[in-house]
Amino acid sequence: MLFRRVVYWVSGRCLRWFYREHRVVGYGAVPLSGPVLLAGNHPNDLPDVIAGLYLSPRHPRYIATVSVTSNAMAKAMYEAMAVIPVARVRDARKMKAEGVDLAAVNQAATDAVLAALAAGEVVEVFPEGGVHDVPQIGRLRTGVAKMVLDHLDAAAENDVTIVPFGHQYEAPRRWRSDLLTVLGTPWGVRAWLASQPADQRGPSALTERLGESIRAVTRNAESWEEGATRDEIVAAAAALRAPRDPLGAAPGLVPAASAMAADAHGDGPSPLAVHIRTAAHALAAAVERAGGIGTSAVDHARLLHALGVHPAGAPVPSIALGLAVPVAAIGWAVHAPVLPLVHALSARRAKARVDLVAGCFVPGLYLVLLWWLVVALLAAVGLAVAGWSPLWAVLLLVTLPRFGDFALGWRDRLGAWRFVKRIHEWSPPECERLRAAAAVIRGWAITL
């Protein structure tokens, strides 16, 4: 339907405004037909939901909390996206005060999920039951497994394909960072049941199997410090192994980097783990000093290029940036007043870390749309004064988002050029020290 297309378009704009790139690794894992359960982690609130829309050519029906449908716009979006609303335990008191029957809501949700699976649709869910801003995925709820087993019990020919996915943020709340969503290996529930002992085929066992699948495509650590070390190792190693596509190489390095980081932060770490941790942190600190993000594989690849470690991955030449200035200038002239305001307001209003990016999307999106209307009205007045038809200003509402996309892309390329230029100004001894650190990571990475 038309409104659904609008939601997808708007969601894509939101991701593009904040993140430099959203890469889906393993796209095509979702079967083109038959009932599918997409199950993933939920570490960053609204961005997780939006990014989850682009994992399959088939539209996913989300299972989501009914608590966010308190306004007309949210309710309309839920209906357009065919979201299946459920009530969480934490919503019970508020819903009871409002006279809402929690049991009835959840029974309707169960019926809707069973109907969707019976119709061969894709159902997407975050089994943790809510946003978990912790260094590893939280405990999974058994409700999803119960629904799947009920679907299988309804008919002997029924089956469900589970496709796990993991949102891997290199820096979830850093503007112009990168986002990876990794799709895991699909598996059929009936085949799994057939391989299990009779007393291990219930909701708890299925939930545990689901958790194993999600952990395999996510980044998990015992502490934030251990997670930061893991991400620095992944970024450096990915840049060394695939300088032209470090984002694509990053997911495959997560298991080994996680083990190394756990060793480095454990009791009695091995000399190798300490050596790797020190080298990775030195490279990450250099990336930050040059103006990049220390856990970004792309920025690490640019650092290594500037140091001469890798000739590949050269930044955009300055002449290309210069030629693109006129178009980029239009985009920035229009968006420069509003985008910083959106980020500032979101940071001020955020009550928790996970609220930052979500606030940039909503109500940030409303501010951007309002600003576009103001710009179009001002243009219409200007056209009328000049004797032109003010209707020409309607074209601005179509072209302004494109100008904004171009301006952001141009800014990213300019940032890459300035990033490399800064590194070229560093002293030879410092550059040699960083090359030695890169050699340490390379020596470990080639053994994987």
C-alpha positions as CSV (number, residue, x, y, z in Angstrom):
1,M,0.0,0.0,0.0
2,L,1.0,3.6,-0.6
3,F,1.5,4.6,3.1
4,R,3.8,1.5,3.6
5,R,6.0,2.8,0.7
6,V,6.1,6.2,2.4
7,V,7.2,4.6,5.7
8,Y,10.0,2.7,3.9
9,W,11.1,5.8,2.1
10,V,11.1,7.9,5.3
11,S,12.9,5.1,7.3
12,G,15.6,5.0,4.7
13,R,16.1,8.7,5.0
14,C,16.4,8.4,8.7
15,L,19.1,5.8,8.5
16,R,21.0,7.8,5.8
17,W,20.9,11.0,7.9
18,F,22.6,9.4,10.9
19,Y,24.6,6.4,9.7
20,R,27.2,6.5,7.0
21,E,26.3,3.1,5.7
22,H,23.9,0.3,6.6
23,R,25.3,-3.0,5.2
24,V,23.3,-6.2,5.2
25,V,25.6,-9.2,5.3
26,G,24.0,-12.4,4.1
27,Y,21.1,-10.8,2.3
28,G,19.1,-13.5,0.6
29,A,19.0,-15.8,3.6
30,V,15.3,-15.3,4.0
31,P,13.4,-17.8,1.8
32,L,11.3,-16.2,-0.9
33,S,8.2,-18.2,0.2
34,G,6.9,-20.0,3.2
35,P,6.6,-19.0,6.9
36,V,9.7,-17.3,8.3
37,L,10.6,-16.1,11.7
38,L,13.3,-13.3,11.7
39,A,14.7,-13.1,15.2
40,G,17.4,-10.7,16.3
41,N,18.9,-8.5,19.0
42,H,17.6,-5.1,20.2
43,P,20.4,-3.0,21.5
44,N,19.6,0.5,20.1
45,D,15.8,1.0,20.1
46,L,14.3,2.6,16.9
47,P,17.3,2.1,14.6
48,D,17.1,-1.6,15.2
49,V,13.5,-1.6,14.0
50,I,14.1,0.5,10.9
51,A,17.2,-1.4,9.9
52,G,15.2,-4.7,10.2
53,L,12.9,-3.6,7.4
54,Y,15.6,-4.0,4.8
55,L,16.7,-7.6,5.5
56,S,14.4,-9.3,2.9
57,P,12.5,-8.4,-0.3
58,R,9.4,-9.7,1.6
59,H,7.8,-7.3,4.0
60,P,8.2,-8.4,7.6
61,R,5.4,-8.2,10.1
62,Y,6.9,-7.0,13.3
63,I,5.8,-8.2,16.8
64,A,6.0,-5.0,18.8
65,T,4.8,-3.4,22.0
66,V,1.4,-1.8,21.9
67,S,2.6,0.9,24.3
68,V,4.0,3.1,21.5
69,T,0.7,3.5,19.8
70,S,-0.4,6.3,22.1
71,N,-0.6,8.8,19.2
72,A,-2.5,8.7,15.9
73,M,0.7,8.8,13.7
74,A,2.2,5.8,15.5
75,K,-1.0,3.9,15.3
76,A,-1.4,4.6,11.6
77,M,2.2,3.4,11.0
78,Y,1.5,0.2,12.9
79,E,-1.6,-0.4,10.7
80,A,0.3,0.4,7.5
81,M,3.2,-1.9,8.4
82,A,0.8,-4.7,9.6
83,V,2.6,-4.7,13.0
84,I,1.3,-7.3,15.5
85,P,1.0,-5.4,18.8
86,V,1.7,-7.2,22.1
87,A,1.6,-6.1,25.7
88,R,4.7,-6.5,27.9
89,V,4.6,-7.2,31.6
90,R,6.1,-3.7,32.2
91,D,3.1,-2.2,30.4
92,A,0.5,-4.0,32.6
93,R,0.0,-1.4,35.2
94,K,-0.5,1.5,32.8
95,M,-2.8,-0.6,30.5
96,K,-4.9,-1.7,33.5
97,A,-5.3,2.0,34.6
98,E,-6.4,2.8,31.0
99,G,-9.0,0.0,31.1
100,V,-7.1,-2.2,28.5
101,D,-7.4,-6.0,28.8
102,L,-3.8,-7.2,28.7
103,A,-4.7,-10.8,28.3
104,A,-7.0,-10.0,25.4
105,V,-4.3,-8.0,23.6
106,N,-1.8,-10.8,23.9
107,Q,-4.3,-13.4,22.8
108,A,-5.1,-11.3,19.7
109,A,-1.3,-11.1,19.1
110,T,-1.0,-14.9,19.3
111,D,-3.9,-15.4,16.9
112,A,-2.3,-12.8,14.5
113,V,1.1,-14.5,14.6
114,L,-0.4,-18.0,14.0
115,A,-2.5,-16.6,11.1
116,A,0.6,-14.9,9.6
117,L,2.6,-18.1,9.8
118,A,-0.2,-20.1,8.3
119,A,-0.4,-17.6,5.4
120,G,3.4,-18.1,4.8
121,E,4.4,-14.6,5.9
122,V,7.6,-13.2,7.4
123,V,7.3,-12.4,11.1
124,E,10.1,-10.3,12.7
125,V,10.7,-10.2,16.4
126,F,13.2,-9.2,19.1
127,P,12.9,-12.1,21.6
128,E,14.6,-10.2,24.3
129,G,11.3,-8.5,24.9
130,G,12.6,-4.9,24.7
131,V,15.7,-2.8,24.3
132,H,18.8,-4.1,26.0
133,D,21.6,-1.6,26.3
134,V,24.1,-4.2,27.6
135,P,27.3,-5.6,26.2
136,Q,25.6,-8.9,25.4
137,I,22.1,-10.1,24.3
138,G,19.6,-10.4,27.2
139,R,17.6,-13.4,28.3
140,L,15.1,-14.4,25.6
141,R,11.4,-14.7,26.4
142,T,9.7,-18.0,25.6
143,G,6.6,-16.5,24.1
144,V,7.9,-16.6,20.6
145,A,8.8,-20.2,20.9
146,K,5.4,-21.1,22.2
147,M,3.7,-19.4,19.2
148,V,6.0,-21.3,16.8
149,L,5.2,-24.7,18.5
150,D,1.5,-23.9,18.5
151,H,1.7,-23.3,14.7
152,L,3.5,-26.7,14.2
153,D,0.9,-28.4,16.3
154,A,-2.0,-27.0,14.2
155,A,-1.1,-29.2,11.2
156,A,1.5,-31.9,10.4
157,E,2.6,-30.2,7.2
158,N,3.4,-26.9,9.0
159,D,6.9,-25.7,9.4
160,V,8.8,-22.5,10.2
161,T,12.2,-21.3,8.9
162,I,14.1,-19.4,11.5
163,V,16.5,-16.8,10.2
164,P,18.6,-15.2,13.0
165,F,20.0,-11.7,12.5
166,G,22.3,-9.4,14.5
167,H,22.7,-5.7,14.4
168,Q,26.4,-5.0,14.9
169,Y,27.0,-1.3,15.5
170,E,30.6,-0.1,15.3
171,A,29.6,2.9,17.3
172,P,25.8,2.9,17.8
173,R,25.4,6.6,18.9
174,R,28.2,8.2,16.9
175,W,27.0,10.3,13.9
176,R,28.3,9.0,10.6
177,S,29.3,5.6,11.9
178,D,28.5,2.4,10.1
179,L,25.9,-0.3,10.9
180,L,26.1,-4.0,9.9
181,T,23.2,-6.3,10.1
182,V,24.3,-9.9,9.8
183,L,21.9,-12.7,8.7
184,G,22.7,-16.1,10.0
185,T,22.1,-19.6,8.6
186,P,18.4,-20.4,8.2
187,W,17.1,-23.6,10.0
188,G,13.8,-25.4,10.0
189,V,12.1,-25.9,13.3
190,R,10.7,-29.4,12.4
191,A,14.1,-30.7,11.5
192,W,15.4,-29.3,14.8
193,L,12.6,-31.0,16.7
194,A,13.3,-34.3,15.0
195,S,16.9,-34.2,16.2
196,Q,16.0,-33.5,19.8
197,P,15.2,-36.0,22.6
198,A,11.5,-36.2,23.4
199,D,11.9,-34.3,26.7
200,Q,13.8,-31.4,25.0
201,R,11.3,-30.2,22.5
202,G,9.4,-27.6,24.5
203,P,9.4,-23.8,24.5
204,S,12.5,-23.5,26.8
205,A,14.6,-25.7,24.6
206,L,13.5,-23.9,21.4
207,T,14.2,-20.6,23.0
208,E,17.7,-21.7,23.9
209,R,18.3,-22.8,20.3
210,L,17.1,-19.5,19.1
211,G,19.4,-17.7,21.5
212,E,22.4,-19.7,20.2
213,S,21.5,-18.7,16.7
214,I,21.3,-15.0,17.6
215,R,24.5,-15.0,19.6
216,A,26.3,-16.4,16.5
217,V,25.6,-13.2,14.6
218,T,25.9,-10.6,17.3
219,R,28.8,-9.1,19.3
220,N,28.8,-10.2,22.9
221,A,31.1,-9.4,25.8
222,E,31.3,-9.7,29.6
223,S,31.8,-5.9,29.9
224,W,31.8,-2.7,27.9
225,E,35.6,-2.5,28.2
226,E,36.0,-6.0,26.7
227,G,33.5,-5.1,24.0
228,A,35.5,-2.0,23.1
229,T,38.7,-4.0,22.8
230,R,37.0,-6.6,20.6
231,D,35.6,-3.9,18.3
232,E,39.1,-2.2,18.0
233,I,40.6,-5.6,17.1
234,V,37.8,-6.3,14.5
235,A,38.2,-2.9,12.9
236,A,42.0,-3.1,12.6
237,A,42.0,-6.7,11.4
238,A,39.2,-6.1,8.8
239,A,41.1,-3.2,7.4
240,L,44.2,-5.3,7.0
241,R,42.4,-8.3,5.5
242,A,40.1,-6.4,3.1
243,P,41.2,-2.8,2.7
244,R,38.7,-2.2,-0.1
245,D,35.8,-3.7,1.8
246,P,36.5,-3.7,5.5
247,L,32.9,-3.7,6.5
248,G,32.3,-6.9,4.6
249,A,35.2,-8.6,6.3
250,A,34.3,-7.5,9.9
251,P,31.6,-10.0,10.8
252,G,33.9,-13.0,10.1
253,L,36.5,-11.7,12.5
254,V,34.1,-11.2,15.5
255,P,34.5,-14.7,17.0
256,A,38.3,-14.7,17.1
257,A,38.4,-11.1,18.2
258,S,35.9,-11.8,21.0
259,A,38.0,-14.7,22.3
260,M,41.2,-12.5,22.2
261,A,39.4,-9.6,24.0
262,A,38.1,-12.0,26.6
263,D,41.6,-13.3,27.2
264,A,43.0,-9.7,27.4
265,H,40.5,-8.7,30.0
266,G,40.5,-11.9,32.0
267,D,42.6,-13.0,35.0
268,G,46.1,-13.7,33.9
269,P,45.9,-12.7,30.2
270,S,48.3,-14.3,27.8
271,P,51.2,-12.2,26.5
272,L,49.7,-12.4,23.0
273,A,46.4,-11.1,24.1
274,V,48.0,-8.1,25.8
275,H,50.2,-7.5,22.7
276,I,47.1,-7.5,20.4
277,R,45.1,-5.3,22.7
278,T,47.9,-2.8,23.0
279,A,48.4,-2.7,19.2
280,A,44.7,-2.4,18.4
281,H,44.2,0.4,21.0
282,A,47.1,2.3,19.5
283,L,45.6,2.2,16.0
284,A,42.1,3.1,17.4
285,A,43.6,6.1,19.2
286,A,45.3,7.2,16.0
287,V,42.0,7.0,14.1
288,E,40.3,9.1,16.7
289,R,43.1,11.7,16.7
290,A,42.8,12.0,12.9
291,G,39.0,12.7,13.3
292,G,37.6,9.2,12.7
293,I,35.9,6.6,14.8
294,G,38.2,4.2,16.7
295,T,35.9,1.2,16.1
296,S,35.3,1.9,12.5
297,A,36.7,-0.6,10.0
298,V,36.4,1.9,7.2
299,D,38.4,4.6,9.1
300,H,41.0,2.0,10.0
301,A,41.4,1.2,6.3
302,R,41.9,4.9,5.6
303,L,44.5,5.1,8.3
304,L,46.4,2.2,6.9
305,H,46.2,3.7,3.4
306,A,47.6,7.0,4.7
307,L,50.4,5.2,6.5
308,G,51.4,3.4,3.3
309,V,50.5,0.0,4.8
310,H,48.0,-0.6,2.0
311,P,48.0,1.2,-1.4
312,A,44.4,0.3,-1.8
313,G,41.4,2.2,-0.6
314,A,42.6,5.7,-1.7
315,P,40.3,8.6,-0.7
316,V,38.3,10.6,-3.3
317,P,40.7,13.0,-5.1
318,S,40.3,16.7,-4.1
319,I,39.4,17.6,-7.7
320,A,36.3,15.4,-7.5
321,L,35.3,17.0,-4.3
322,G,35.7,20.4,-5.8
323,L,33.6,19.7,-8.8
324,A,30.8,18.5,-6.6
325,V,30.8,21.6,-4.4
326,P,27.8,23.4,-6.1
327,V,25.3,20.6,-5.6
328,A,26.6,19.8,-2.1
329,A,26.4,23.5,-1.2
330,I,22.7,23.6,-2.1
331,G,22.1,20.5,0.1
332,W,24.0,21.9,3.0
333,A,22.5,25.4,2.7
334,V,19.1,23.8,3.1
335,H,19.9,21.2,5.8
336,A,22.6,22.9,7.8
337,P,20.1,24.8,9.9
338,V,17.9,21.8,10.9
339,L,20.1,18.7,11.2
340,P,22.4,20.1,14.0
341,L,19.2,21.3,15.8
342,V,17.7,17.8,15.6
343,H,20.9,16.2,17.1
344,A,21.1,18.9,19.8
345,L,17.5,18.5,20.8
346,S,17.7,14.7,20.9
347,A,20.8,14.8,23.1
348,R,19.1,17.2,25.4
349,R,15.8,15.2,25.7
350,A,17.4,11.7,25.9
351,K,16.8,10.1,29.3
352,A,19.0,7.0,28.3
353,R,21.7,6.3,25.8
354,V,19.4,4.4,23.6
355,D,17.1,7.4,23.3
356,L,19.7,9.5,21.4
357,V,19.4,8.1,17.9
358,A,15.7,7.3,18.3
359,G,15.1,11.0,19.1
360,C,17.0,12.0,16.0
361,F,14.5,9.9,14.0
362,V,11.3,10.8,16.0
363,P,10.5,13.7,16.7
364,G,13.6,14.7,14.6
365,L,11.8,13.6,11.5
366,Y,8.9,15.9,12.2
367,L,11.2,18.8,12.5
368,V,12.9,18.0,9.2
369,L,9.6,17.6,7.4
370,L,8.4,20.9,8.9
371,W,11.6,22.6,7.8
372,W,11.1,21.3,4.2
373,L,7.6,22.8,4.2
374,V,9.0,26.2,5.4
375,V,11.6,26.2,2.7
376,A,9.0,25.3,0.1
377,L,6.7,28.1,1.3
378,L,9.5,30.6,1.2
379,A,10.4,29.5,-2.3
380,A,6.8,29.8,-3.4
381,V,6.7,33.4,-2.1
382,G,9.9,34.2,-3.9
383,L,8.6,32.7,-7.1
384,A,5.3,34.7,-6.8
385,V,7.2,37.9,-6.2
386,A,9.3,37.2,-9.3
387,G,6.2,36.6,-11.4
388,W,6.6,32.8,-11.6
389,S,4.0,30.2,-10.6
390,P,4.5,29.3,-6.9
391,L,3.5,25.7,-7.8
392,W,7.1,25.2,-9.0
393,A,8.0,25.2,-5.3
394,V,6.4,21.8,-5.0
395,L,9.4,20.3,-6.9
396,L,11.5,21.3,-3.9
397,L,9.7,18.7,-1.7
398,V,10.8,16.0,-4.1
399,T,14.4,17.2,-4.6
400,L,15.3,18.4,-1.2
401,P,15.8,14.9,0.3
402,R,18.1,14.0,-2.7
403,F,20.1,17.1,-2.2
404,G,20.4,16.2,1.5
405,D,21.7,12.7,0.6
406,F,24.2,14.1,-1.8
407,A,25.4,16.7,0.8
408,L,25.9,14.0,3.4
409,G,27.8,11.8,1.0
410,W,30.0,14.7,-0.1
411,R,30.7,15.5,3.5
412,D,31.8,11.9,4.1
413,R,34.2,12.1,1.2
414,L,35.5,15.4,2.4
415,G,36.0,14.0,5.8
416,A,38.0,11.0,4.4
417,W,40.2,13.4,2.4
418,R,40.9,15.6,5.5
419,F,41.4,12.4,7.6
420,V,44.2,11.2,5.4
421,K,45.7,14.7,5.0
422,R,46.0,15.0,8.8
423,I,47.8,11.7,9.0
424,H,50.3,12.8,6.3
425,E,51.3,15.6,8.7
426,W,52.3,13.3,11.5
427,S,56.0,12.8,12.3
428,P,57.9,9.8,10.7
429,P,58.6,8.2,14.1
430,E,54.9,8.2,15.0
431,C,53.9,6.7,11.6
432,E,56.5,4.0,12.0
433,R,55.2,3.2,15.5
434,L,51.7,2.8,14.0
435,R,53.0,0.6,11.2
436,A,54.6,-1.6,13.8
437,A,51.2,-1.9,15.6
438,A,49.5,-2.8,12.3
439,A,52.2,-5.5,11.7
440,V,51.2,-7.0,15.1
441,I,47.5,-7.2,14.1
442,R,48.4,-8.5,10.6
443,G,50.6,-11.3,12.1
444,W,47.6,-12.4,14.2
445,A,45.0,-12.0,11.5
446,I,46.8,-14.2,8.9
447,T,46.6,-17.1,11.3
448,L,42.8,-17.1,11.3
